[in-house]
Amino acid sequence: MLGINAIYFYLLISFSLMTEFAKAETRAPEPEQFPVDNTPGFSFMRALSELGWHDLNNETWNLYGQGTYISQWKPAFPAAYTNLNGANHSLLPQAENSFSATATFYAGLRLWRGAEFYGAPEMISEDPLSNLKGLAGAIQDFEFQKSGTVSSTWYRSRLNLRQTINFGGEETITESAPMQLGGSTLASRRLVITAGEVSILDIFDKNTFSADLRQQFFNMSFMTHAAYDFVADSRGYTIGLASELYYDHWALRFGRYIPPINPNDLGLDFRFYKYYGDQVELEYQGNLLWGQHGAVRLLGYHNHEKTGSYTDAINAYLTDPAKNAADCIGYNYASNNSHAPDLCWVRKPNDKFGMGINIEQNVNQDIGLFFRAMYSDGRTEVYNYTSTDQSMSMGAVFHGRLWQRHKDAFGVGYAINMLSAAHIRYMQMGGLDVFIGDGALNYSPEQVFDMYYKFNLISSAWATADYQFIANPAYNADRGPVNVLGLRLHIEF
């Protein structure tokens, strides 16, 4: 209850600050935002429009799609040990290949004034490195899902209702796009309510330069805060309610969503009154440095879930060695280490908190910078996202217009991920987390450098080459570094 009260207090203070700042603010003309490319690509809706069968500027429905294929290879890397003492969550040191393939269809339907309904069936086929074990925040392909298989699997990624209530201010008209109907009026002062099945990242922690990894970086450290343990099933989706209040340059968001029944598992727990994930975000967008467009977002989250505390797991094992990883009952990671603690013995209702900052800034219309940092308390197990308790990422993206390739882009990024003291001790004793556990740990922060070049092939199709350098995989200085080469093919229609 204390966590809920704290979030509502944070909302109240944030809204007060937003209102006072807005009263005193002198509006300045907005610079053109990055990136800028007015050349229309191919889409099914545009083709219908050119035939006179659809009106892109006044849509009652639309349908879009995407397909993405990623192939990666890592050469052999040095490792002092692998899966020590019966652990089974190491990245294998031999050379490996991996791939992921996804296809998504986005359907939108206008219901009544300001109301839009969206659905998005999606398919994935995947074969990750080392069965998706041995990397924490620096998972080299953001598309991977814990429940994915080589065989194609179709599922419902999104099914939600969005209601927009305009209050006045400057008005813009939306363009037709995936999950957005063309011809909708958006006032700069409005309330947006979204209910149903979503990815939390559809609404929270957006960033122009480091968020859409089907067009940008490959590594998961750049999709959002690696330490953002946002509630979601093993595919990255959840069900809940969010409200967004926009007031000119400012926005305030709050959402409550349901977690999975077990850590990083597929089934969701619909007892939203008992287990839940709350998030609140305050955003400012406008002219920041150098008179260029930028944005600052402050994000806080609070999860109330049935989780295990690292300290409780250690104490349970030290008190009674029979409560070890190999003899686990209930949901566990099938460790064979009888001399290690395990979270399965101590799961109970627990709270987890995190706070983060997300900054994006144009240098000019062709160069953009980004920075993210988040602190999570790290007392309890990672339940929904990556095995990370604190994280930071930064980088730059260069628009291809600089070298006369208007649909190309080049990006460089660096990220560092860390663990809490309790999490470190648990791993040093041979414990397993959802993605990591070598059986021992010589702790050092996990770091990744990611560099990509996106080359426009034809219209709405791109090929992207990517290189990643990963130091201390799974926070272990006794293993690595790891090099990963990748190629992505992406089409939008």
N, C-alpha and C positions, 0 to 999 in steps of 0.2 A: 504493500500500500504506500510505503514511503517513496518508492520509485515512481509510482504514478503521480503522486502529489508533486514530486520534484519536476516531472515533465510538464505538468500543467502550469506550475509556477514559472518554468522556463518559457512556456508559450506566452504567458501573460506579460512577462518582462520584455520578451522579444517583440510582441505586438505593440507595446507602449513605445519602445525605442523606434520601431518602424514608423509609427504614426507621427512622432515628434520630428524625426528626421525628414519625413515627407513634407511636413508643414514648412520647414525652413529651407527646403531644397530649391535651388534655381535650376530649372530644366535646361539642359544643353543639347544641341543637336547630336544625334547618335551618328558615329562614323559607320561606314559600311562594315559588316561583320565578315570575319574569315570563316570558311573560304568563299570566294565569289566565283561562280561559273553559271552563266545564264544559258548555256547550251543545253537544250533539252535532250535527255537520253530516251531510249526506247522504253515504252511501257505499254501494257495491254490497254490501260485506260486512255493513254494518249492516242493510240491507234484507233480506238473507238471514237474518240473525239474528232480526229481528222476525217473520219468517215461520216461525221454528223450524227452518230448514234449515241453520243454521251456528251454532257456539258461539264467540263472540268471546273468551271467557275461557279457551278450551282449543283453540287452533287447530292443526290439522295442515297447513293451507294457508291462504293468503289471496291476494287480488288487488285491487290499487288502481290508480288512474290519475290523471293530471293533464293539463290543456291550458292553454297560455299563449300569448297573442297580444300583441305589443308593436308599436305604431306610433309613430314619432318624426319630427319635423320640425326642421330647423335653417334659420334664415334666412341670407342672405348675410352674410359677415363680411370684415373688411379683411385683405389679405395683400399684402406688398410683392413677393412672387414666389411662384410655384407650379411644382413640378416643374422646377426650374432645371437647365440644362445636361444635359438628357436623363434626369434622375431621374424616377421614376414612383411615388413613395410619399407624395405630398402629399394632405392633405384638401382637396377642391375648395372654392373660396371661394363658389361660387354656392349658392343655396337648394337643399336636397335633402330628400327623404323616404326613410325606411327602414322595414322591418318584419321581424319574426321571428315564426314560429309553431312551437311544439313540442307534441308529445303523447308521453306516457310511460306505459307499463303496468308495474306492479311486481308480480311474482309471488314468493311465498314458499312453501317446502315443508319440513316437519319430517322429518328422516331418521332420526335416532336420538337418544338422550339428549344434549342440548346441541348438536346439529348441525342447522344450518338451511342450506337452499340457496335462493339468490335469483337471479332473472333480470329484466332490464328492457329490453325492446325500446323504441326511441325513434324519433321522426320529427322532422325539422326542415325548414322552408322559410324562406328568408331573402333579403333584398335590403339589404345594409348600405350605409351612407354611403360614397361614394368607393371602392367595392370593398374595403372594410375597410382602407383605408390612411390614414395621417396622424394617428392618435392612438396614444399609447404605452400607459401604464397606465390612461389615462382613456377607454378604449373605452366609448361611451355606452350600449351594450346588451350585457349580459353573456352573452346567449344566442348571439351570433354565433360561427360556426366558420369557420376558414380554408377548409375544404372544402365549405361549404354552398352551396346553389343555390336559385333561386326554385322549382324543381320539388321536390316533397316527396321526401325521402330517408329510408328506414327503415334502421336499423342496430341492432346490439346494444350497449347502453351498459354493461351490467353482467351478469356471469355468475360467481357466486362461492359458495364454501362458507365458512360461519362456524361455528367450534367454540368453545363456551364451557365452561370447566372451573371450577366453583365451589370455593372453598377455605374458605368460612365467613364469619362476620360477619353484618351485617344483610342481610335478604333483601327484595327487591321483586319484584313480579309485573308483567311487561310488558303494555302495552295493545296491541291490534291497531292497526297502522299500516303505511304503505308501508315495505318492507324491514325489517319487524319483526313477528314472530308473537306474537299475544296468548297469555298464559298461561305464558310462559317464566319460570323462576326465575332471578333475577340476585342473586348474593351481592355484598356490598360488597368482598369480596376474591376476585378471580377472574382467570383468564387467558382472553383472547379471541384466537383465531387466525383470520385471514381470508385465504383464498387464492383467486386467480382474477382476473377482470376487474372493475375498480372505477374510480371517480374517487378520487384520493388525498384529495380534500377530503371524502369520505365518512367518513374516519377521522381525518385530521390537520387542525389549525387550525380547529376549530369555534368558533362564536361565536353566542350567542343573538340578538344584535341586528344582526349584520352578516355574513351568510353565505348564508342562503336568499333569493337575489335574486328568486325567483319570487313572494315575498311581501314583500320589503323594497326596498332601493335598486335602481336600474337600472344604475348605472355599475360596471364591472368592478373598479375600485379598491376596492370594498367587499365583494367576494366572498371575497377572501383577501388576503395581502400581495401587492401588485402586483409586488414584487421576488422573489417565491417562484417560482423557475423549476422547478417540480415537473415531473417527467417525465410526458409524456402525448402521445397522438396529437393531430392537429389538431382532434379533437372533444372532447378533454379527458379521455380514458380511457386506461388502461394495464393491464398484467397484472403481478402480483407477489404478495408474501407480506408480511403484517403481523402482529405480535403486540402485544397490549395487556395490561399487568399493572395491575390495579386493587387498591389497598390503601386502603380507606375513602375519605378525601378526596383521595387521590393517584392518579395514573395515569402510567404510563410506556409509551411506544409506540415501536416500531421497525419500519421497513418497507423493503423493497428492491423496486424496480419497474424495468421496462425502458423505454427511450426510443424515439422514432421513429428511423427510418433517416436521415432528413434533417430539418433544423430545421422545426418546426411542420408536419410532413407527416403523412400518414395511416398509412402502413405502419410497424409496430413492428419493432425489431431484437431478435430472440429470443435473441441471444447474451448472456444475462444475466451470464455469467462475464466478458465482455469490456467491455460497456457497460451502465451501470446508474445508478439514482438511489437513494441512501439518505436516509432521514429519521429523525430521532429527536425525540421531544417529551416533555417533562415537564409535567404538569398538576396544579394544586391547585384544588379547588373547595370552598367552605365560606363561613362567615360572615366577611366582610372588613370593609369600611367601613360605618359606621352600623348595625352589626348585621344587615346585609342580605347576601343571597347574592351571591357574586362568583366569578370564576375568573381564574387567571393561567396562561398557557401559554408555555413556552419551547421554541422550535422551531429545529432545526438541519438543514441538508441538505447533501449532497455528491453532485454529479453527475460521473460519468466518462463522457464522450461524445466523439465525433469532431466537434470544434468548431474554429472559427477564432478566433485571438487578434486583437484590434484592433491591437495594436502590431505583430504579425507581418504583418498585411495592409498596414499603412502602410509598414513597412520593405521589404516585397516590391515595392511600387509605386515607392518612391523609388529602390530599387536597379535595378529594371528596369521602366520605364514601360509596357512591353508587358503587364505583369501588372496590367491595369486592369479596371474593371467592365464595360466594353462588350465586351471580348474574353474574357470568362470562359469557362472550360470546367468541366464538372461542374455540380452543383446551384447555382443562382444566382437572382437576382431580376430578371433581364432589364433591367438598367440600360443606357441608351444613353450614359452619361457615360464617355468614354475618358480623362478626366483625374481619375478618382477611384479609390481603392483598393477592393478587394473581398475578402471573406472566403473566396470560393471557391478562392483560390490557396493557402491556408494551413491548411486543415482537417486536423487530426490528433488523436490521443487527448489530451484535456486534462481538467483537473479544475476544478470550480467549487464554491465554498463559500458558504453564507449562514447567518445567524443572525437570529432574530426573536423579538419578544415580543407577546403577544396578551392583552389584559385586557378583561374585562367586569365591570360592577358595577351592581347594582340601587341606585337611590336610595330607592325604595320598590317596592311591588308593581306600580306603574303607570308608572314612569320608569326607563329603563335607559341606561347609558353604555357606550361601547366605545372601545378604543384599540389600534392595531396599529403596529408599526415593525419594519422589517427592513433589514439591511445584507447585500448580496451583493458579492462581490469585484469583479465587473464587468470582469474581464480578458478574458473570452471572450464570444462572441456569445450572445444570448438564444436558447435552443434550443427551449423548450417553451411559454412563457407570454408575458407582455407585455414590451415593450421598455423595461425598467426595471431599474436596478441598486440603488437604495435607495428606500424608500417609507415613508410614514407616513399613517395615516388615523385619524379620530376622529369621534365624533358622539353623538347621543342619539335614543332612540325613546320615544314616549309612547303608552301603551295607551289605547284608546278608552273604557275604563271611566271615565276622568276626565270625559268629557262624555256619559256614558250611551249610548255606542255600543260595546258590549263586543267586537265583532269588527272594529272599525276600528283604525287606527294611523297615527301621524304621525311622520316621521323626518327628521332633518337630519344631514348629514355633510360633512366636509371632508377632502380627501386631497391630498398633495403627493408627486410622484414625481421622481426625480433620476437622473442618469447618472454613471458613473465618468469620470475625466479622460481615459483612453484612448478610451472610447466617444465622448466629446465631440469629441475631435480627429478621429477617424475620420469622424464625421458632418459636421464642418466642412469636411473635404476632399471632401465629396460622396458618401461611402459610404452604402449602404442597409442597413437592418436589416430584419427580417422584416415589420414593420408601418410603419416610418417612414423618411423620407429626402426632404427638400425640395430637395436639391442644394447647400444651404448651411445654416449654422446660427448664429444669434445666441442663444447658449444662455441659457436661464432655466428653472428647474424648472417642470414641468407641474403645474397645480393644477386641482382640480375641487371645486365646491360642488354637492351633490345634495340635493334636498328632495322628499319625496313625501307624499301622503295616500292611504291605502288605505281604500276604502269597501266595506263588506260589502253585496252586493246581495241575495242570498237564500241561506240555508243555507251551502253551501260554494262560493260564487262571489263574486269581488271585482273591483272596478274601481279602478285606481290611477292618479292623475294625478302627473306628475313634471316637475320643472324642474332643468336642469343648466346651470351656468356653468363653462366650461372656459377657463382662461387658459394661454397659451403652448402651444398644441397641438403635440405632438411636440417639446417643449422649445424652441420657436422663438419668441422675443420679436418677431420680424418678422411674425408671423401671429397672427390672432385679436384679441380673444377670441371664443369660440364659444358661442352659446346653443342649447340643445336642449330642446324640449318633447316630452313623451311621454305615452302612455296605454297601460295594460296591462290586459288582461282575463285572469283566472285562475280556473280551476275545478278542484276536486278531487272525485274520485268513487271 
